[in-house]
C-alpha cells in the first residue's frame, strides 16, 4: 500500500510542477475570445455561466441573443436583475419564421447594437449567443464580426456560442470548447423542461 501511495504522490508532484510551470509562463493579460460550439446541448448555458461568473466578480456584461424569440428566458430573468443589458432578436427560430429577408433584417438590427457593445470600454464581457447561425446563414457578414471583435477594447472578453462555428472564428478565438451530443431527452420524446432546458 505504501508503494502505491508513493507512486501516486510522485505522479501528483510531477503534475503540480507542470501546472506551476504553465502558470509562471502565462504572463499576457488581455480580454479573451471564447467560442463554445458543437452539436450538444449546453452552449448557451455555458455562455451564460461565464456571464454569471463575471457578474459575481463585479464585472459588467451585455448579451445579444440571436435566434431566440419572445418566450420567457430564465437567464435573462436572472441577469437583468444585475443590470445586464440584453438585445434580443425576438423573431424565434429560423425554421419557424422561414423568411430570410425578415430574419436578416432582424439580425442586422441586433448586430448594429453588438457593434456598439464591442466598442464600449465599460463592458468587460459581451456574450454573442448563437451568432454562429447568423454567420452561417449569411445574415451577418463574417468579415464584419471578425473586424468588430479584433478592434474591441483590449480587456473586453467576447463569448460566442452556437453550432458550426466558422473556422475563422475558431482561429480567432483564444479558447474553443466543442460540446458533443451523446444523448438528449428530447430525442426520446421527452418534453423540454422549464428551468432545465430553457
Buried (B, 14 or more C-beta within 10 A) or exposed (E): EEEEEEEEEEEEEEEEEEEEEEEEEEEEEEBBBBBBBBEBBBBBBBBBBBBBEBBEEEBBBBBBBBBBBEEEBBBBEBBEEEEBBBBBBEBBEBEEBEEEEEBBEBBBEBBEBBBEBBEBEEBBBBBBBBBBBBBBBEBBEBEEBBEBBEEBBEEBBBBBBBBEBBEEBBEBBEEBBBBEEEEEEEEEEEEEEEEEBB
